[in-house]
Amino acid sequence: MKAPVMKRWQAAEFGDPAQVVRLEEVPVPVVGAGEALVRVRAASLALPDLMMLRGEYPMVPAPPVTPGQEVVGVVEKAGDGFPLPVGTRVVGGARFDIGAGGLAEYTAMPGWSAFPVMEGLSDEQAVGFVGSFHVAHIGLHHRARLRAGEVVLVLGGAGRTGSAAIQVAKALGATVVATARTAAKARFCEAQGADLVVDLSAPDAAGAIDALTDGHGVDVVYDTVGGEAYAAATAVLARGARVLLVGFASGTPARPDAQDMLMRDYAVIGTLSSFRDDDEGTDTLEALSAMLSAGQIDPPVTAVHPFDDVPAALARRAEDASGQTVVLLAPTALT
Ligand SMILES: NC(=O)c1ccc[n+]([C@@H]2O[C@H](COP(=O)([O-])OP(=O)(O)OC[C@H]3O[C@@H](n4cnc5c(N)ncnc54)[C@H](OP(=O)(O)O)[C@@H]3O)[C@@H](O)[C@H]2O)c1
C-alpha cells in the first residue's frame, strides 16, 4: 500500500530563511509510543525557526531543516500512552529535532509537550502559548518567586516571549520595565502593559530605572536577549535580585560573573518552558487560565500568513520581531 503523503516546508541547506525553504511532498510521520499524529491547524513562526534555517541553532546541527517548533492541531492518531484522545484540539511541540517540524500538514507530537487548548484561545493565539506564556509563568512565579509590588525588567519586551512576560508580570502585580530598541517596539511594549520602556544601551536608561524605583533597582530580570543586554541589566539590580535566563536573541548567551553574584547578592536561574513536576504544571495551567478569564493576558498576534506564504512570513519576521507570527493551514485529509 502506498504510504500517505503530505506537504511540509523544509530546507536542504542552511542560508537566508526565506530563500532556502521549499514546500516538499513527504511521507506523513509514523508515530510511536507516547506520540500522536496531529493534523496541523496553525504553526507558530519564531526566532528559533529563523536561527535553525540560518544554521545558528544548536538542536539542528546539520540540514535538512524542518522548521516549526509549536503547533495547534487536532489529534488524528494517538500512539500507546499518548495522554489525550483522538479528536482533542491540542497545542504542543513538533519534532523539528528529528526532521518532523510543524510547518507541515501533519506532525508528530510527544505526549509530554501536548496540552488541550485553553478555553477562549483562538488557534492563532494558542499556537505560541507554551513557548511564551507557560515559560513566563514558570520563570516569574516558580523560579523567581515574584511577589506583587516587585519590579521586573523584561529584556526584549516586544518579542514573542518578552511580550508574554510583560503581561504575566503585570497580572502577578509587578511593576514592569521593558527594553526595546525602536520607538515602534517601545509602543508595542507599552500596549502589553509595561510601565516604563528603555533602550538599555542609551546613557539615560539606568537613571530612568532609578527614578521609577526610587533608587531600589529591579528585583527580577527576564532575559530573552543575553549578551550585552544581560551585562547591562545586572548593573541595575536590587539586592536579592533573581535573573532568569530564558534565551539569547542576540546570538550571544549571557555570561554570569560568579564573583559579582556573590558580592552583590543575586541569583541567576535557568528557565525552561517544561514543568518540573505535575504540581507545577497544574498550578501554572490554572493560573494562566484564570488570567485569561479575567482578561489579564491576551496573546498578541501581530501577523497571520497562509500556509503557502511561508517564505514571506519568514522575511517579515526577520524584519519585525514583535508579538506572535502565525501560519494558518486549511483543513486537509490524508491522501
Ligand atoms: N527557555 C525557553 O523555554 C524558551 C522559550 C521560548 C523562547 N526561548 C528563547 O528566547 C529567545 C527569544 O525568543 P523570541 O521568540 O521571543 O524572539 P523574538 O520574538 O525574535 O524577540 C526577541 C527580541 O529580542 C530583542 N533583541 C535584542 N537584541 C537582539 C538581536 N541582536 N537580534 C534579535 N533580537 C534582539 C528584539 O527586541 P529589540 O530589537 O527591541 O531589542 C526582539 O524583539 C530565543 O533565544 C529563544 O530561543 C526560550
PDBQT file of the ligand as one rigid body, heavy atoms in Angstrom, charges set to zero:
ROOT
HETATM    1  N1  LIG A 401      13.582  28.993  27.769  1.00  0.00    +0.000 N 
HETATM    2  C1  LIG A 401      12.594  28.637  26.968  1.00  0.00    +0.000 C 
HETATM    3  O1  LIG A 401      11.875  27.653  27.209  1.00  0.00    +0.000 OA
HETATM    4  C2  LIG A 401      12.333  29.461  25.748  1.00  0.00    +0.000 A 
HETATM    5  C3  LIG A 401      11.048  29.517  25.169  1.00  0.00    +0.000 A 
HETATM    6  C4  LIG A 401      10.862  30.333  24.045  1.00  0.00    +0.000 A 
HETATM    7  C5  LIG A 401      11.925  31.070  23.504  1.00  0.00    +0.000 A 
HETATM    8  N2  LIG A 401      13.155  30.981  24.077  1.00  0.00    +0.000 N 
HETATM    9  C6  LIG A 401      14.291  31.745  23.570  1.00  0.00    +0.000 C 
HETATM   10  O2  LIG A 401      14.066  33.121  23.860  1.00  0.00    +0.000 OA
HETATM   11  C7  LIG A 401      14.748  33.928  22.897  1.00  0.00    +0.000 C 
HETATM   12  C8  LIG A 401      13.790  34.951  22.321  1.00  0.00    +0.000 C 
HETATM   13  O3  LIG A 401      12.828  34.269  21.530  1.00  0.00    +0.000 OA
HETATM   14  P1  LIG A 401      11.581  35.052  20.937  1.00  0.00    +0.000 P 
HETATM   15  O4  LIG A 401      10.796  34.053  20.160  1.00  0.00    +0.000 OA
HETATM   16  O5  LIG A 401      10.910  35.869  21.982  1.00  0.00    +0.000 OA
HETATM   17  O6  LIG A 401      12.326  36.045  19.924  1.00  0.00    +0.000 OA
HETATM   18  P2  LIG A 401      11.735  37.322  19.182  1.00  0.00    +0.000 P 
HETATM   19  O7  LIG A 401      10.251  37.262  19.121  1.00  0.00    +0.000 OA
HETATM   20  O8  LIG A 401      12.503  37.412  17.919  1.00  0.00    +0.000 OA
HETATM   21  O9  LIG A 401      12.115  38.537  20.132  1.00  0.00    +0.000 OA
HETATM   22  C9  LIG A 401      13.426  38.782  20.523  1.00  0.00    +0.000 C 
HETATM   23  C10 LIG A 401      13.568  40.242  20.945  1.00  0.00    +0.000 C 
HETATM   24  O10 LIG A 401      14.923  40.401  21.366  1.00  0.00    +0.000 OA
HETATM   25  C11 LIG A 401      15.362  41.701  21.058  1.00  0.00    +0.000 C 
HETATM   26  N3  LIG A 401      16.754  41.685  20.610  1.00  0.00    +0.000 N 
HETATM   27  C12 LIG A 401      17.786  42.279  21.220  1.00  0.00    +0.000 A 
HETATM   28  N4  LIG A 401      18.911  42.088  20.574  1.00  0.00    +0.000 NA
HETATM   29  C13 LIG A 401      18.615  41.348  19.513  1.00  0.00    +0.000 A 
HETATM   30  C14 LIG A 401      19.384  40.856  18.427  1.00  0.00    +0.000 A 
HETATM   31  N5  LIG A 401      20.710  41.091  18.324  1.00  0.00    +0.000 N 
HETATM   32  N6  LIG A 401      18.750  40.126  17.469  1.00  0.00    +0.000 NA
HETATM   33  C15 LIG A 401      17.424  39.886  17.553  1.00  0.00    +0.000 A 
HETATM   34  N7  LIG A 401      16.634  40.345  18.571  1.00  0.00    +0.000 NA
HETATM   35  C16 LIG A 401      17.243  41.075  19.529  1.00  0.00    +0.000 A 
HETATM   36  C17 LIG A 401      14.433  42.259  19.985  1.00  0.00    +0.000 C 
HETATM   37  O11 LIG A 401      13.872  43.454  20.505  1.00  0.00    +0.000 OA
HETATM   38  P3  LIG A 401      14.646  44.849  20.317  1.00  0.00    +0.000 P 
HETATM   39  O12 LIG A 401      15.097  44.867  18.895  1.00  0.00    +0.000 OA
HETATM   40  O13 LIG A 401      13.619  45.875  20.626  1.00  0.00    +0.000 OA
HETATM   41  O14 LIG A 401      15.774  44.802  21.289  1.00  0.00    +0.000 OA
HETATM   42  C18 LIG A 401      13.337  41.209  19.796  1.00  0.00    +0.000 C 
HETATM   43  O15 LIG A 401      12.042  41.775  19.851  1.00  0.00    +0.000 OA
HETATM   44  C19 LIG A 401      15.336  32.958  21.871  1.00  0.00    +0.000 C 
HETATM   45  O16 LIG A 401      16.688  32.724  22.178  1.00  0.00    +0.000 OA
HETATM   46  C20 LIG A 401      14.524  31.686  22.068  1.00  0.00    +0.000 C 
HETATM   47  O17 LIG A 401      15.223  30.513  21.692  1.00  0.00    +0.000 OA
HETATM   48  C21 LIG A 401      13.371  30.196  25.183  1.00  0.00    +0.000 A 
ENDROOT
TORSDOF 0
